[in-house]
């Protein structure tokens, strides 16, 4: 009986070994990208662009968001589509503060009045941070796709601890323009499902 048990264990180990070898050499369904030194470099360059893009939020002196997009790029926020640099500028439009009550409209002659009071100090900026996680970047020569999870953290007031306020996913397509990776499309989504028609 002991000999049978040893044979059974041997057969099970052999079968397990064959399964492991089979799994190791079987092609993975989603790993269609051929990994080369250039694809690794491109992945890192795209990840650097994504990181710079998100670091840009919350800065007092920001780089123009449009500079991260191709000329014909598109930003998709829910059902709103912003196409080209002008459309994307509209999405990030930061309108100037309204003039104080009684202020003279631009181009109008000022009325005689006493000297204006000193301007109030601008309010202190509260911290605003965005982190990105789980990047999946697939390069296809001069085009690529990426998926990341982003999480926003904010303060209610200066000195308060950071609070997570928003989490979502970014699905993007990329194009290399004059050696620089730029967003072709950038779509923000919530939930776990990719946008309709998404292809890596």
Phi, psi and omega in degrees: 000325179295324180296320177298317180297320180294319179296318181297316179297318179298317179295317179297318179294321178296316179296317179297318178298317178296322177297317180297316179296317179298317179292324182291325183262351179289138178291142178276136185302319184264355183264063182274344182286131175279123183274121177231173176301321181293321179293325177294319177296315180298318177302315181293320178297320178292316178299321176298318178296316179299315181298315178298321180300312182286328175295334181297328181291140178086353179280145175291317178253098185263150170282144180303128180300327181300331183295346179270354186248149171293159180309319181259024181297164181220134176250127181240115179242099184066241180263357181269131179245131178239114187250140179072170183299320181294318178296318180293323175301320179298322180296326182258013184304121175251097183292142179292155180298147179294145179293153181298156180305135179085001180288153181274131177300153181302136177089347180271150179288133180290145177281153178293125182206164177295162180302139181293152177289158179299141180294144178290149178295140179297149180295152178293140179280135173272156182289143176218114182236147175232128175251154175237143182222164174049051180291134173237108185239127180235119181264140179230062183077246180264010174229162181199167173233155176213151173225132175220156171259130177245148178227128179259140177233137180223162171254145172287318176210161183304132179097341178287157174291156178288144177234137175290129182245329185211145172218142180196188179238145173248127174246126185222151167246150187231154174221141178269120181240117180050043176084359181245135177280128180230149176297131169266311171224145177223116183239128178262130182222155173249165181084186186260345185272137177291163178299154179301133180082006182295133176226136178287000000 
